[in-house]
């Protein structure tokens, strides 16, 4: 599968009479955008705000972040199985409004949602402070249950991304990135002398507002399977969860998975990137055993020499991570795991809820329990009320002077377990 991503570099976002891209500026017709996402019986109202890098703006509680894109050539459409019909993506040409994003906020859906600061110390911990953000403030109808509330926000954000992405359909990209995967047997033949390596991505799927969707299917309903990396880059996987903000994979993270991009960069040089396995994270032990068994069998079936395994979330998913690592290593396949840590505010506690001697090659996204003090900013998009109750916050997090003291856990993307952040740690 050959995918061309045409990056249209967005340097600013402004409201205008027409939604378009002109000289690096994304102009947004506010009324049209609101009309596009408001046709849902579960939504009472929608407001749109803009948040640019460096502005004294705080966005909270953040539900999802999505990159606006448009499919200009090839099979499928944006977010198949959810917004577009179910068709295989991952090939053809997709234009990307690089440097912009849709952010969804409003009344808190579940307590594990986060904060994006566009300036100040908090901005250093989230990659989304560097984007030109179109923020949807979505109010649900009264009495709506959490699952319907989450779904309404999720679909509204995706529809807004599709609407904005259309502005780039006829724009010449500033740069084009090309990614290609061969059928397995041809791919192995291409670099026979290099070690065969795959990426195993664990998808959050524990229910309780912890869901990820693959071609529109809740990942908890699927068995581990092979997928082309370009499918993931082209919108086959979307976020639908409310896990802790620091290590939550938003839809933007899936669209721009840095593990996939880095493995493509090393393909044919240091190793043969033969493909990708997706697996889920489960609640019950029998389900964990089943999925980790299938994952290790697939790794053996395609003849791997090595695998990189990333997880999403912490605590219960640590068991899935270690099971996958232990069983894949048991097949004679070397592994590297990518995670983050909950080591206490002093960093002295056990970092993961599970461990095994085979997990001896680890990349960490940092300690989510570290405390940070955020200054009062001039403008809040959304609501400050949930700050004391979101994961990483506590009674008294929001001070009378407007400052906020929270764990990094509360900052969207701060310790992301795909490495989409600035933090790490080194062991000796």
N, C-alpha and C positions, 0 to 999 in steps of 0.2 A: 504494500500500500504506500502510495506516494502522496504526501500532503505538503502543500505550499501555504505558509502563513504569511500574508501580506500585511506588514505592520504600517499603519498610518499613525504617525507620531502626533499625539494630542498634547499641546502645550498649555491649553487653557480651555475652560468651559464657561459659556455665558448663555443667558436666556436670549431668545430672539424670536422673530416672527415666523421663522422657518427652521426646522431641524435639518442641519447640514454641517458638513466639515468644510471650512474655508481657511486656507493658509495655516493649518495646524490648530485651529480653534474649533471646538465642538459647540455649535449653537443649538439650543434646545427650545422648541416650542412647548412651553410649560403646559398650556391647556390641552394640546394634543396628547402629550405624554400622560397626563392625568386621565383623559378619556380612554386611552389605550389600556390602562391597567385597572380602571374602576368598574368594569363590567363583570363584577363578581358579587353575588348576593351576600357573601360573607364580609364584604368590605363596606364600612359606613362612610369613610372619607379618605382621601389621599391628598397630601401636600408634597411639594417638591422644593428642596433647597439645594444649593451648591456649596461645596466645600473644597477649597484649593490648598495646595501645599503652602505652609507658612502662615495661613490665616489662623486667628485666635478662635478656633472652633473645636468643640468637643461633640462627637456623635455617640450617643448611647441610648438605649441598649441596642447593640448591633446584632442583627439576625444573620444576614448573608452579604457577601460581596461577589459581584459578577462582572466579568469583562464583556463589554459590548462587541459583538462580532456579526458578520454576515457571510453566508455561504454563497460564493459567486460562481463556483463551478464544481461539478461532481455530485455524487449521490448524497441523499439525506439533507436534512436541514438542521437548524439550531436546536439543541437539547431534545434529541429524538425520544419519542415515547412520552414526552411531557408537553412540549410546545409544538414540535413537528411530529409528523407521522413516524412510525417505527421503521427506520431504514438504517443500514450500516453507514456510519460516518468514518472519517479517518483518511479520506483520499480527496483529490481535487484541490480546489483553491478556496481559502477562507480569509477574508479581510478582517483585520483586528484594529480596533480603535485603541492602540497601545498608549498607556498613560492616562486612561480614563477608567471609571468603574461605576457601577450601580451599587448603592448601599441601601439595605432595607432596615428600617427602624420603626418605632412606635411603641405601644404598650408592650411590656415584656411578655414573651410567650412562655418561657421557662427560665429558671434562675441562672442557667449557664449561658449567659450572653455577655457581650463585652463592650469595650470602650475603644474608640479611635480618636486620638488627639491629633490635630493637624499641625500643631507646633508645640514647643516645650519638650521636657524630658520624656513624656509619654510617646511623642512622635518618633523618637529614636527606636522604639521597640516594636513598631508596627509598620510593615511595608506599605500599608494603605494610606499613610500620611503623605506619601510621595505621589499620589494619584489625584487627578481632577475628578472629584466624586459628585455624582448626581444622586442625591439622597431622597429616598421615598419615605415619608412619614405616613404610615398606614394605620388607620384606626378600624378595628373590627366592629361588627355589630354587637349589640349587647347580648350577653349570655352565651357567646360562642365558646365551645370547648377548645382545649389547647391544640388538639390535632388538626381541627378545621382551621384554627387561627394560624398555625404554622404553615399549612398547605396554602392558605390564601396569600400569606406574605411571600412564600417561596415562588408561587406562580406569578405573582405580580412583579417580583424582581426579575424573573426570567423574561417575562413579556416586555418589561422596560428595556432590558438589554438587547432584545431582538429589535425593538423599535428604534433604539439609538444606533444599533449596528447597521441598519439599513442606510444610514447617512454615509456610510463608507462603501456602498456597493459600487459606485462608479468613480471612486477616487483612486488615483494611481498610488500604490503603496510607496512609502519612503524606503523600505527595505523588505526583502523577501527571504524567509527562512524555509529551507527544504528539508523534510524528514521522510525517510523511506525505510520500510521493513520488507524483507523478502519472505516468501513462504519458508517454513522451518528448514526443510531439507536443502533448499537452494542457499539459504542463509548460512547454514553450517559449512557448505561447500565453498562459500565465498572466502572465508578466513579459516581454513582447516588447522592452521598452526597456532591459533589464538585460543585461550580458554573461553568456553561458552558460558556466558553469564546472563541471568535474567533478573528482572525486578519483580519482587513479590509485594504487592500493595495490599495492606489490610484496610478494609473499609469499615467504618463505624456502623454497626447495625444491631445494637442491643435493644432497640425499642425504647420506650419511655422517653420519646422525643430525641432518640439517638438513632438517626436513620440516614442512609445514603442510597441513592438511586442509580441503577445501571440500565440505560435504555428505558427508563421509567419504572423499572422493577425494584422493589425494596430489596436491598442486598441480603437481608436476613433470609429471604426466600430462595436464594440461589446457592448452589454448591461452588466451590472454587473452580475457576475456569481460566482458559487462556484468552487473552485479548491483545490486539495490536496496540502498541504504545500510541500510535497516531490516532486511534479511536478515542483514547483518553484525552489527548490534546485537542480533539475536535468536538468535545462536549458530550461524550457518551456517559460520563459520570457527573452527577451534581450532588450538592450538599442538601440535606433536609434535616439537619440535626441541631440540637442545642447543647452540645457538650461544652466543656470549659473553653472560654474564648481563646486562651493562649495557644492551645494545640488543636483547635478545631480546623479541619480542612474545609474552607469555604469553597464555593463553586469556582471562584477565581484561582484558588490553589490547584484544584483539579485541572483547570484549563492551562495552567502554567506550571505544572509539576516539575520542580527543578531536578528531581532524581532522574526523571525521564530525559530531560534536556541534557543533563551531564553525562548520562550513559550514551546518548547519541553522540556526544562530543568525543567520547573515548572509543566509540565503535570503530573497529578496523585498525586501531592503533594499539591500545592496551589489552582489549578483549573483544570478543564477538558478542554483541548485544543481540541475543537471539529472540527476545520477546518478553512478555509480561504475564504474570499470573495474578489474578485478583481473588481475594478470599475475604471472608467476613469475620466479624468479632461477635462472639455469642455470650449468652448469660449462663446457660446450663453446661455442666461438664460434658455430657454426652455430645452436645453440639460442638463444643470446642474440640473434642477428640475427633469427631467426624471430619470437620473442616481442616484440621491440621494434618490428619491422615491423607486426605485428598490432595492438599497442597504439596506435601512431601512426595507423594506418588507422581504428581504432575512434574515436579522438578526432576525426579529420576527418569520419568518417561521421555522427557525432551533432552536428556543427556547432559544436564548441566554440570559444570565444574565449580560454579560459584553463584551465589544469589545475594542480592541486597533486599532486606526486609524492612519495611516501614510500618509503623502502627499509627492509630489515631486514638487519642484519649489516654487515660491512665487508670491505674488500679486494676479493675477486672480485666481490661484488655491486655495488661502485662502478661497474664497467664497465656492468652492466645499467642502473643509475641514469642514467649519462651518456648511454648509447644512447637510452633512453626520452626524456630531456630534449632531446637534439639532434634526434631525429627528429620529435618533437611540435612543437618550435620550427620545424623545417623545413616544417611544414604551415601556418605562420603563426599558431600558437597559443602564447600566452604561458605560461610555466611558472614555478613556484616548486618547488624541491626541498627535501625535509626529510631530514636525515641527522644523523650525529654525526661526530666526528673522532678519528683516531688520529695525533696530532701529536707523539708523544714526550713523555716526562715533563717536558721543559722547554718544550713547546708550539711548538718551532721547526721541526719536520719537516713535510713535505707532509701535509696533512690527509686527502686522499682518494687512492686508488690510480689514479684516472683523473680527467680534467678536460676541459672544452671551454668555449670562449668563450660559448656559449649558456647555460651554467649560471651566470647572473649574478644570480640571485635565490635566495638560500639561507637556510634556517632550520636552525640547528645545535642539537643537544642537548648539546653540550659535548665536552670532550677526555677520552676514556676512559683515556688513559695517565697521567692525573694520579694521584699517590700519595696515599694516606690511611692513617693509623694508627688502628686500631680498638682500644679498650680491652678488657681481659678482662671478660666478663660472667658473671653468676652461674650461668647455665644454658645448656647447648647442647642443642638439639633436632636430632638427626641425628648427624653425625660431623665432627670437626675435621681428621681425617687428610688429606682431599683439599685443604686450603687451600693447601699448597705447590705443588700440581700443577694446580689449576683455572686457567683463563685469567684472567690478571691477578695470579695468585700466582707465587711463585718459591721456590727453595730458601732457606729461612730466613724465609719470610713469617710463619710461626707461631713466635713467640719463646717461650723457656722460661717467661717470666712470664705467658704467656697472651695477650699483645697480638698483634695481627695487622697487618702492613704489606702492603698490596696496592694495585694500581691500581684505579681506579673500575670498570674492566672486570669486576671480580669481584662487584660489588654489583648485585643484581637490580633492573633498571629505572633505573639511575643516569643513563644517557645515552640513554634511549629515543627512537627515531626517529619516534615519533608525537607527541612533545612531552609525553609523560606523565611529566614530571619537573620539576625546578626549575632545571636548568642551561641556559645558552645562552652565546653569545659575540657580540660586535659587531665588525664589520670597519670599517676606516676607509680 
